């Protein structure tokens, strides 16, 4: 029986994330993102709108931490 090398280990915390990643649920998430940009210097990383233009999911960086909306 051939010797198999061990499978590579998955990272428990993906690059760009920290041990705890907040996920905020709010009405008017697009406005909230603009607030976080102005108040905390957040950088928008990803935005997924619904067909009617509302925000289904987004991610922003505040400092070195990812925040999901």
Backbone as CSV, one residue per row, in Angstrom:
resi,resn,N_x,N_y,N_z,CA_x,CA_y,CA_z,C_x,C_y,C_z
1,UNK,0.842,-1.168,0.000,0.000,0.000,0.000,0.897,1.244,0.000
2,UNK,0.703,2.168,-0.984,1.561,3.352,-1.056,1.282,4.308,0.112
3,UNK,2.323,5.006,0.518,2.197,5.986,1.596,1.677,7.290,1.003
4,UNK,0.613,7.814,1.596,0.041,9.072,1.119,0.491,10.206,2.027
5,UNK,0.788,11.329,1.398,1.147,12.497,2.210,-0.137,13.104,2.774
6,UNK,-0.052,13.717,3.944,-1.256,14.279,4.557,-1.831,15.415,3.721
7,UNK,-3.143,15.534,3.751,-3.815,16.615,3.028,-3.449,17.947,3.678
8,UNK,-3.339,19.005,2.868,-3.028,20.312,3.457,-4.151,20.745,4.399
9,UNK,-3.765,21.382,5.477,-4.754,21.833,6.452,-5.408,23.121,5.974
10,UNK,-6.720,23.206,6.177,-7.449,24.430,5.860,-7.162,25.468,6.934
11,UNK,-7.138,26.720,6.532,-6.927,27.792,7.496,-8.206,27.967,8.316
12,UNK,-8.107,27.974,9.630,-9.312,28.160,10.438,-9.892,29.568,10.308
13,UNK,-9.054,30.550,10.015,-9.500,31.927,9.817,-8.950,32.385,8.467
14,UNK,-9.837,32.622,7.467,-9.366,33.013,6.136,-8.579,34.326,6.162
15,UNK,-7.733,34.535,5.161,-6.986,35.786,5.040,-7.953,36.965,5.021
16,UNK,-7.606,38.011,5.723,-8.433,39.211,5.767,-9.488,39.187,6.854
17,UNK,-9.623,38.083,7.554,-10.609,37.957,8.619,-9.883,37.845,9.950
18,UNK,-10.591,38.070,11.030,-10.068,37.917,12.382,-10.844,36.800,13.060
19,UNK,-10.524,36.523,14.309,-11.175,35.436,15.035,-12.683,35.627,15.096
20,UNK,-13.137,36.859,15.306,-14.567,37.172,15.339,-14.848,38.164,14.220
21,UNK,-15.837,37.854,13.374,-16.230,38.741,12.286,-17.674,39.160,12.500
22,UNK,-17.930,40.432,12.816,-19.308,40.860,13.037,-20.115,40.830,11.748
23,UNK,-21.383,40.472,11.877,-22.334,40.475,10.770,-23.516,41.306,11.226
24,UNK,-23.625,42.516,10.683,-24.660,43.455,11.092,-25.876,43.312,10.195
25,UNK,-27.051,43.306,10.795,-28.307,43.254,10.052,-29.049,44.543,10.356
26,UNK,-29.304,45.333,9.313,-29.949,46.620,9.550,-30.772,47.023,8.339
27,UNK,-31.810,47.825,8.596,-32.563,48.441,7.504,-31.703,49.583,6.967
28,UNK,-31.695,49.761,5.667,-30.896,50.831,5.086,-29.407,50.549,5.133
29,UNK,-29.017,49.334,4.785,-27.607,48.940,4.867,-26.718,49.793,3.962
30,UNK,-27.222,50.205,2.807,-26.408,51.044,1.912,-26.070,52.367,2.595
31,UNK,-27.048,52.949,3.297,-26.788,54.182,4.049,-25.819,53.919,5.197
32,UNK,-25.951,52.756,5.835,-25.048,52.399,6.932,-23.612,52.316,6.423
33,UNK,-23.418,51.740,5.235,-22.073,51.639,4.665,-21.483,53.029,4.461
34,UNK,-22.281,53.952,3.938,-21.789,55.321,3.744,-21.419,55.952,5.079
35,UNK,-22.227,55.702,6.108,-21.907,56.210,7.440,-20.573,55.646,7.926
36,UNK,-20.375,54.320,7.789,-19.135,53.691,8.248,-17.930,54.198,7.468
37,UNK,-18.120,54.501,6.189,-17.031,55.080,5.391,-16.623,56.440,5.956
38,UNK,-17.627,57.290,6.228,-17.346,58.638,6.727,-16.855,58.634,8.171
39,UNK,-17.453,57.805,9.013,-17.132,57.818,10.443,-15.843,57.075,10.771
40,UNK,-15.602,55.948,10.086,-14.489,55.071,10.457,-13.475,54.840,9.341
41,UNK,-13.677,55.470,8.182,-12.773,55.236,7.063,-12.913,53.848,6.471
42,UNK,-14.107,53.262,6.582,-14.349,51.912,6.058,-14.124,51.879,4.553
43,UNK,-13.707,50.724,4.076,-13.524,50.485,2.645,-14.489,49.383,2.243
44,UNK,-15.321,49.678,1.245,-16.280,48.673,0.767,-15.541,47.627,-0.058
45,UNK,-15.696,46.364,0.314,-15.003,45.275,-0.355,-15.906,44.523,-1.328
46,UNK,-17.195,44.426,-0.990,-18.117,43.605,-1.783,-19.528,44.103,-1.557
47,UNK,-20.344,44.078,-2.617,-21.754,44.463,-2.511,-22.563,43.548,-3.420
48,UNK,-23.631,42.961,-2.868,-24.526,42.089,-3.625,-25.940,42.647,-3.511
49,UNK,-26.403,43.368,-4.547,-27.752,43.925,-4.491,-28.806,42.901,-4.910
50,UNK,-30.038,43.131,-4.467,-31.173,42.326,-4.919,-31.640,42.889,-6.258
51,UNK,-32.495,42.166,-6.995,-32.982,42.686,-8.278,-33.695,44.038,-8.157
52,UNK,-34.312,44.316,-6.996,-35.007,45.601,-6.837,-34.097,46.699,-6.274
53,UNK,-32.792,46.429,-6.167,-31.835,47.453,-5.781,-31.471,47.508,-4.306
54,UNK,-32.184,46.749,-3.464,-31.814,46.723,-2.044,-30.515,45.945,-1.874
55,UNK,-29.949,46.027,-0.703,-28.678,45.365,-0.438,-28.923,44.020,0.234
56,UNK,-28.488,42.938,-0.405,-28.637,41.598,0.155,-27.458,41.262,1.068
57,UNK,-26.249,41.623,0.638,-25.050,41.322,1.417,-23.957,42.293,0.995
58,UNK,-23.108,42.622,1.955,-21.946,43.460,1.659,-20.872,43.159,2.690
59,UNK,-19.651,43.505,2.345,-18.565,43.412,3.316,-17.732,44.679,3.212
60,UNK,-17.300,45.160,4.372,-16.465,46.346,4.452,-15.274,46.038,5.354
61,UNK,-14.201,46.778,5.153,-13.035,46.691,6.029,-12.986,47.959,6.863
62,UNK,-12.871,47.781,8.173,-12.613,48.894,9.083,-11.281,48.569,9.744
63,UNK,-10.273,49.353,9.415,-8.921,49.014,9.863,-8.506,47.708,9.210
64,UNK,-8.122,46.716,10.013,-7.744,45.419,9.449,-8.810,44.360,9.711
65,UNK,-10.040,44.810,10.002,-11.117,43.869,10.334,-12.247,43.920,9.315
66,UNK,-12.725,42.744,8.941,-13.849,42.613,8.030,-15.146,42.724,8.827
67,UNK,-16.121,43.438,8.266,-17.463,43.542,8.840,-18.437,43.182,7.732
68,UNK,-19.362,42.277,8.023,-20.378,41.862,7.057,-21.681,42.598,7.345
69,UNK,-22.403,42.920,6.292,-23.739,43.501,6.427,-24.692,42.696,5.572
